[in-house]
């Protein structure tokens, strides 16, 4: 399923992200005589901050869909863990949100999967903003309806915006510069910003999931007042292409396509949402889920394990071509996946300590022994994009870094970031020597085989917190190397709910973290690395970064006036993040691995920036399905 930039921000790097906003803007005017405009106000059918809009006003459908795709069929997908909540407003801070619940809602705008940075109107029929980007106005479609038949109104949009801003810490930070949402016409909502020049903000508010005010302010079937600040397993009212059909709390949930969906003929929806039913089956871990897939209890699977991809798919249905293994290129986002330190804890405050942990990590040997040589090491917080820094800074990037020269590590200007390289005995020995040197410089030395703080006598004891047992083998490979330099390492695996609670309250030493990066970073960087987010429960500043230089560089990214400046400012930010050694970078692959029972059709070619784009633009193929045999 294609997800928006906002979902990428909330879910992290492995979310299937749709194209997102960048920092150079070109807008296509909406040519419609039916729209009233004030002087100097232009209504538009789409927004882009990078190059021209591909699709003109009145376009029929996206090029990458099959507008005549057959409708029908059931697709069964996997979800890991459990769920106890349908309320997306507090999904990031309370409970475990149900997989696929976003299918029941529409947004003001929808992303295009074959453009880098473009959104087109969905719930809105048009959008307008002044040249200085100090506000924007969305006009709703008159035909937009909730599943109970009531119209989607301006009051619904305002209610939704205020609810997310009040109850969701991540989105509160994301919407921080949107100071007001007000009704300015029968179907018009104007969002006012706290400053001009933030070119992303019109599209950021366009990504808003719109919720039904009348439903949330009403009572449930038991006569109890609903509360949008609490979790719920009452299926919510939506306006989107699907609605909840059935569920067993924590185990499975099914969505059925809405036959009279108001937006089925809107151009951004044509050729999508082709399945009659979407079902998510929950498993406690991926090993069990893989066996369920082999037994034909699931139709589609994303494979995140290099070992399983190399060894676990040699079974009859694969050899008989009834199960298809296919990889799809990731072109729509970059990634930082890592071991992340909680720098709120004193033992991790010195960057030399954090760097020493990296020298005790032998990625090359791990890649050979565990990952079958499939991965490459991550060397950037924007790995896989043109935004990744390399070499020494020059040109505009150097000029930007000079503005914070006295606040960043000197090596930013002298030494390109590199990860230590292992893989053989001599390299590992040299790396461990360097780790010990860094620890000594930071005030730690080995006493009685334990790394000890010289001043306080504290032992270097670390707990690596995990949410899945499958990650234990990764940490277990790192653990002996750390123990050789005197670090005491424990591995703690907890259930998903406990993990979320500990992460939200910063109750951890080291976690496995990831940040997905769009092709055009912007306001979300404040929530990733900004000082204000460091103490904001539920934010994605897991590391606890509070750094004046990083804050200043984030602002250069947000207020970049063109693509050239955006790229330079992002590389500068990347370089400073790397030089502080906040994380031990892990690895990446550049493709998504998928396995599917051969029951589906897909457009050819698939959208450039959609990866697999499943199930968004795929459809049920009855002829293929008949050849795979009956489902279990």
N, C-alpha and C positions, 0 to 999 in steps of 0.2 A: 504494500500500500504506500502511495506517495504521501508524504507528510510535509507540513509547512516548516518554514524556518523556526517558528515559535516552538513547534514540537521538537525540532532538533535541539533547540536550546534547553528544553525541559528534559528530554530523554537522553541527551549525550550523543556520543559519536556514532553509534551504530544504528541510530534511527535512519529510516529511509527518507532522506530529505528531498524536498522539492527545491527548485531553483529559488534563489533568494536575492535580496536587494544589494546593490552596490552604490558607488558614490558619484557616478556621473549620470545626469538625468536627461532623458529625452522623452517627451510625452506626446501621445497622439490625441488630438481633440476628438470628442464625441460629436458627430454631426447629427443632431436631432432637433427638429423644429419644435418638438413637444416639450423641451426643457426650457424653463424660464431661467434667465441668467441676469444677475446684476451687472452693471457696467464693469468691464474688464475681468469678468468671471467666465472661465472656459470650463465646460463640463466634458469629461473624458471617459472613455470606455475601459481604459487601462492605465497603469503607471509603470514606468521603468526608470531605473537609475543607472542603466548601462546600455548604451547604443539605442537604436530605434525599436519601437514596438514592431514585432513581426506581423501581428495580425491586425487588420484594419477594423474600424467600426463596422458592425454588422456581419463579421465573419461567421461562417456556418459551424465550424468545429475545428479543433486542433488537428494539425496535419498527422500527428502520430497515432490517432485513434482509428478504429474501424467503425464508421458511423452506422454500418449495417450489421454490427456484431449481434449474433443471436443472444437472446436472453433466456436464462434458466440455470438449473443446476445448483448443486451444493458444493462449497469448498471448505475443507476442514484444515485448520491451521493450528500450530502449536503455540502455547504460552507457558512460560516457566514460572513456578511459584504458586501464588494464590491471588484471590481478589476478595475484597469486602466493601467495595465502594463504587458507585456510579456517578458521584458528584465530581466533575472535572475541576470545579473551582478550587477545591481544597485537595485535589489529587496529589499535589506535590508535598503536602505537609501532614496529611492525615490518611490513614488507611492505605490500602493497595488498590489502585484504580483498575477497573476491568478492561481487558484488552479489547480494542476495537470500538470503545464507546464513542469515540469521535465521529464514527460513521452516522450517528443520529443527528448531527448538527451541521449547519451551514455557516460559512464565514462571509464577511462582506465582500471579499475578493478571493479568487482562486489562482494558484500559481500555474504557470506554463512550464511543462517539463522539457521543452526544447529551446528555451531561452534561459540565459544566465540569471536574469534579475527582473522578471516581469510578472505582474499580476493583472488579472482581468476581472471585471465585475461579476459577482455572483448574486448574493442577496441584494447588493447595491446595483442599481442600473447605471449609475454614473458617479464620478468623483471630481472634486475641484479643489484647488489650493492656490493661494497667492504666490507670486514669484519669489517671495522671501521665505516661504515654507513656515510661516508663523502659525498656520492653522490648516485644516482641511475639512471639507464638507462631503459627506456621503448621502446620496439620495437612494432610498430603498425602492425596490420593485413593488408595484402595487399588487402584483399577483402572488407575492411571497406569502406562504401560509405555514402555520404549525400543523402538526399531524391531527390536531383536533379541529382543524378548519378555521381557526382564528387567524387574522392577519399578523404578520411580523411587523412590529411598529418601532418608531423611533424610541419610545419608552423602553422597549426590550433591549435595544442597543445600549442605551445609557445605563440601564440596570445591570447589564452584563459587564460593561466596562468597569463600573464602580465595584461590582462584586469581586472581579478578578483583582483589581487594584488593592482592595481592602484585605482579601483573604489569601492571596497567593504571593508569597514573598518574592519569587523569581519574577513574576509578571509585575508586581508592584515596582520593582527596580526597573524593569523593561519599560513600563509606562510612566516612569517618574517625571518625565518632562512633558507629559500630557496633563495639563493642570485643570482642564474643564471639558466636559462633554455636555452639550445642551441641544435641545430641539429648536431648530431655526426655521422649520417649515413643516407642512403636514407629514412629509416623509423624509425630512432632512435632519441630519445630525451633524453638528459642527464640533470638531475637536480643536481646542486651543492649546498651543504649546507655550512653554515658559520662555522661549527664546527663538529668534529667527535663525535660519541657516542649517538646521538639523534636517538634512535632505531625506533621511530614512523615515521620519515619523509618519508621513501620510500612509506609507505602506505598512508600517508597524501596526497602526490601528486597523488597517484593512484586514489583518490576520486574526482579528477578534472573533472568537466563537460566540455566536449570539444565542442567548438563553431566553426562555419564555418567562417573562416577569409574572404573568398572571398565574402560571403553574406553581412557581416557587413561592409565591406569596399566598397560595391557597392551602388547602388541607388535603391530607391523604385519605385513602379509603376507610381508615379507622377514625377519621375526624381529627387527627393530630396536625397541628400547624407544621408545615415544612420549614426547614432552616438551612439556608444555603451555606452556613458556616460549619455544618456537620456532615459526616459521612451518611450515605444512604444506600440501601439495596432495593429501593423502589425504582423501577424503570422510569427514567425521566421522559418528559415530553420533548420531542425534537422537531426540527423542520427539514432534516436531511434526507438522503436517499434510502436510509435504513432505519428500522426501529427494533427494539429488543423483542425477540420472539419468545425465548425461554432461557432459563439459566438455573444452574445448581451452584449456589454460592461457593466460591473457591475451587470449583471443579470444571465448569464449562459454561459457555454463554453463546447463544445463537442470535443472529440478526436477520430479519427478513426484509427484502426489498419492498419499499412502499409503492404500491401499485399506482396510486394517484399522486405521487410525489410532484409537488408544484414545479420543481425545477428540472424535470427530466428532459425538457426540450431546450433549456438554456444552453447556449453554444459551448460553454466551458464544461458542460456535463455530457454532451453528446458522445456516444461511444464508450462511456465509462459506466461503472456500477452495473455490470452485466449479469451478475450472479443473483439468483433468487434468494440464496441464503449463504451467510458467512458464519462459520462456527469456529470457536476457539476452544480447544481442549487443553486443560491445565495439567502439567506434570511437575513434580518436585525437582527433578533435575533432567538435564539434557540426555543422559544415557538412557533413561527409561523412555523418553520421548522418541529417541532414535529407534528403539525396538518397536514402539507403537507404529512408527512410520513404516518399518519393514513389514509389519503385520497388516498393513493397509487400514490402519485406524486413523491415519492422517493422509492428506493429499499433497501437502507442500511443506517443505522444511528448508530453513536457512541453516547452513552448517558453519559454525564458528570454530570448530576444532580441526586443526591441521591433521592431527593424528587420525581422527575419525574419517576425514575426507580422504586420507591416503589408504586407510585399512578397513573401514567399516561398511563399505558399499559394494562388496563383492558377494552379492546374493542373487538368486535366480531371476528376480524381476528386473534387475539391472542388466544382467547378461542377455535377457530376452527383450530388452528395450521397452519393457512396460514401465520402467522407471527411468527418467531422464535426469542425468547430472549435467548441470550447466552453470558456467560462471558469467557474471555480468560486470562490466567495468564500472568502477566508481569514478564519476567525473564531476559530481555535483557538490562535493565537500571534502575538506581536509580533516585531519585528525591528530590529536595528541592523546595517546593511550599510555598509561604509566603507573608506576608506584608513586603515590602522592603522599608527601609528608604533611603532618598537621603542625605547622610552624607556630601555632599558639602554645605549643609545649616547648619549654626551655631547651630541651636537649636537641631540638631541631632548628633552633634559631640561627646558628652559625652556618653559612653556606658551605664552608669547608667540610663540615660534618656531612651535609647532604651530598656533596660531590664525592666524598669517600665511599658512601653507599653505592654509588654508581661504579666506582672502581672495583668493588667487590661483586659485581654482577657480570658473569660471563655469558653474554647473549649468544655468541657464536657457537659455543658448545651446546647451549640449550636448544638453539635452532636446529643443530644437527641431530641431537639425541631425541628431542621431544616433538619438534615441528617438521621433521623430514625436510629441512632446508627450505621451507616454503616462504619464510618471512624475511623482511629487511628491517633494519633498525630505524626507529623514528629519530630524526635529527632536528625537528622543528615543531612548534606548537601549531603550525599550519601545514603540516606534512601533506604532500600530494597536491599542492596548489602553487601557483606562481607567487604566492604571498610568503613562501618560506624563505628565510634569510640564508645566505651562504657567503663564503669568503669574507672579506673585510668590507665594511660599509663605505659607500662612495656616493657622489652626487647628492641628490635631494635627501636620500636616507641619511647620509653623513651629516648634512646640514640640520636635519631634525634631531639627530642624536646630540649634536653640539649644544642644542638648547637645554639639555639636561645633563651635560657632561659632568658636573660636580656631584650628581646624585646617582650615578650608575657605576658599576664595577669597571675599573680601567681596562680590563681585557676586552670589553665591548669594542674598543677601537684598535686593539693590538692583535688579538688572537681569535680566529674563527672557532665557533663551538664545534667540538667533536665528542662523540662518545668513546670511551675506552674500548679497545678491541682485544678480545681474548681468543680462545680457540686452540691454544697450544700451551704447553707447560711453561715455557719461558715468558710468554705474554702474561699469563695469569700471575706468575710470580712477581713480575714487574708491577702489575696493577695492584697487587696486594701491598707491595712496598709503598706505592704512592698513596694508597688508602691510609696506611699507618702514618705516613708523613703528614697527611692532612689532619688526621685525628690529633696528632701531637701538637700541631700548630693551633688547633682549636681548643687545646687544654685537656685532652684525653690521652691516657696511656694505659697499657696492659699491666694489671697487677693481679697476680694469682690467676692468670689466664682469662681475666675479665677486663674488658675495656672500662676504665674508671675515670671519672671527672677528677682532675687533680685538686681542684679547689673544694669541691663539695663531698667527694667520696661516692657520688652517685654512680651506680652501674648502668651501662648502656643496655637497657632492656627494652625491646620493642615488640609490640603485638601487631601482627598483620591481620586486619579484620576482613573476612570474606563472607559473601552471601551464598556461595555455591561450592559444594565439595570438589567440583571439577577443577577449581583453581588451586587446590592444595598442591598438586604436583608441580605447578609453576613456582610457588613460593618455596616448596620443599627443595627445589633445585638451587635456589638462591641461598637458602638457610645455611648450608655447610660453609659456603664461602664467607658469609658474615661471621660465623662462629670462629673461623680461623683468625679473624682479626679481633676477637674478644667480645663480639656483640651477642647478647642472649636474645634469641628469637623464639617467639611463640606464634602459633597459627590458630586463629579462632574463627570457626565457621558458625554463623548464627542464622536463624530463619530470616526470610526477607523483611518481615515487619520489624524485627529487632534491629536488623541492619539499617533500615531506613531511619529508625528512631535515633540510633547512635550516630549515624552520619549527619542527620539534621541538627543534632545537639553538639556536634564536634567532639564526640566521645570516641576517639580513635587515635592511634599512632600513625599507622600507614594503611591506606586502602588502595585498591585497584580502581583508578579513576580514568575517565575519558571525557574529552570535550570535542564535540563535532564543530567544525568551522565552515561557515558558508564561503562561497566564492567572493563574498563582499562583507567582511566583518564590520560591525558598527556598534550600536547601543548595547548589545548583549555582552560586549567585552567588559563593561562596567560590572556586570553580575558575575563574570568569570574571575576577574583579577582586581577589581576596584576596591579601594579601602573601605568604602561604605558597606560593601557586601560581606566583608570579612566577619562581622559579628551578626549578620542577618540570618537567623535560622532558616534553613531551607534553601539558601542561595547555593550557587555552584562554585563559589570561592572556597572550595574544600581546603585549600592549602592555608588560607588565612593571610593572604597577601595584603600588606599595608605599605605602600611604597609611593612616595611623591612622584618620582620619575615615571613609574608605570601609569599612575593616574593621569599625568600630563600627556603621555603618549596615547593613552586611550582616547583622550579628547581630540588629539590630532587625527586619529582614525575616524571618529564620529563626525567631525566637521570638515573632513577632506572635501575639497571643491571639485576634484576631478579624479579620474581613475589613476593617473600617474601619482598624484599625491597620496591617494589611498594605499596603493601598493607600497610606496616608500615608507609611509607611517606604520603600516602593518609589519613590514620587515624590521623596522626599528623596534617596535614593541616586541616582536618575536625574539630579537637578539638580546634584549634586556631580560626578558623572562628566562631565556636559556642561561644567561650569564649568572643568574642568581641561584641556579640549580635547585629550583623548588621541587623538582620531580626526578625520578629515574625513568627515562623514556623506555618504552617497551618496543613494540614491533607493529608492523602493518603489512597488508597484502595487496591492496589496490583493486581487489575484486570482491564481489559477494558470491559465495558458493551456494548453490541451490540444488535441491533434489525434489522431483515431483513425479507423481504418477501421471502418465501421459494421457490426460483427460481434458486438456485445455488448448485453446487456440490463442494466438497473440499476433499483434500487428508486426509487420516487417517493413522498415526497421522499427525497433522500440525507440522511445524518446531518448535523446542524447543524454539528458541529465536526470533520467528516471531510474537508473540501474535496472532492476527487474520489472519495476512498476506493476508488481503483482499484489493484489488482484485488480488494481485500478482499471487497466486497459485490456485485461485478458477476458476470455469468455469460455463457457462450457462447450466442449466439442463432443457431441453425443456419439459420433462415429468412432473417434479415438477411444472414448470411454468404454465402448462395447468391447474393444480389443484387449483391454487391461484386465478383464474379469470382474466379477461382482465384488462390491466392497464388503469388508468384514462387518 
